[in-house]
């Protein structure tokens, strides 16, 4: 039987499912293998699982399924780590994690092992533990069923979370100064930076609630579990609505804010990196210059985008550049993703064909769009509208309108 308002429990359930769905879209639709969207997806999964795990404590769910009790304690340790790595990957324009980053997940593993005494109990033993918690919900935060003394889990989460949050705030302050000094305050960068500040602000509020509980014992005035669940649900909704309103925040910063670090050698359209550079997690200015020259020369002379179904993996093989680096380069250099870049080239190719070859006027725009590489009418219309702000008939003029019929 639900012991809280039905609308609140419905909000928890909805936000948890929404977080899982949005995370799946970010991860599996991210064909360009960009790092930061996948980290954001990972964070959404962590907070969604936390919400879906705490929410049923308002019901009799765990009395029916006691084996699921404390099954996601690791998510509350992984969430701040992934949030930190996400913010850092955007600020540093990273395309992969550093090898030492995996050490940050050790607390999650250790705390999961701390719960082994409970996990190894029989069904009857677990049911007895859950029954005690359902009778006195103030025990839930103290976590007495683990190996550590009561309350240590909360302090462990606070120490880890606040340490990483402090690092995030320091990185944001440093980047703000860098953007102002370097003059990289273009619209895309301003939007991305503002998003990271708001994201970090939500995280800060969550820790303020936890600190307030331990110092001022807020649970005497307001149900702490309810406050945490409301904050988590708000976080999921905030991320989801932000991505819907401004999907460009997934592209990160535009331009080469980082300083030159090493020399890159190029041969035609084939890239050869020094062994030391292969170990880097972010693209250098030299890489950006070489990648841009190779890509634009390749597109200008070979027109590979005219192939229907052309993918970033195809371009990666043609230029001998790893797809994850190529994706990061396109985001930084052009402020868009691979598909948008390809479609822009296709639209420009069509415009050039109509302008330079009068005999092309005998073809319909749809036939020309297919020749340019578009595989559907909808993708063609959408690309022209996004590139020019006009419909195909408006952009290509009255002749184009006639050809469209």
Secondary structure, DSSP 8 states (H G I E B T S, - for coil): ---S-HHHHHHHHHHHHHHHHHHHHHHHS-TT--HHHHHHHHHHHHHHHHHHHHHGGGTTHHHH-GGGTTTTTTHHHHHHHHHHHHHHHHHTTBSS--GGGGGGGHHHHHHHHHTHHHHTS-HHHHHHHHHHHHH-THHHHH-TTSSS-TTHHHHHHHHHHHHHHHHHHHHHHHHHHHHHHHT---HHHHHHHHHHHHHHHHHHHHHHHHHHHHHH-GGGTS-HHHHHHHHHHHHHHHHHHHHHH-GGGGG---S--S---S--EEETTEEE--HHHHT-SB--HHHHHHHHHHHHHHHHHH-GGGSTT--HHHHHHHHT--HHHHHHHHHHHHSS-HHHHHHHHHHHHHHHHHHH-GGGGGS-HHHHHHHHT--SHHHHHHHHHHHHSS-HHHHSHHHHHHHH-
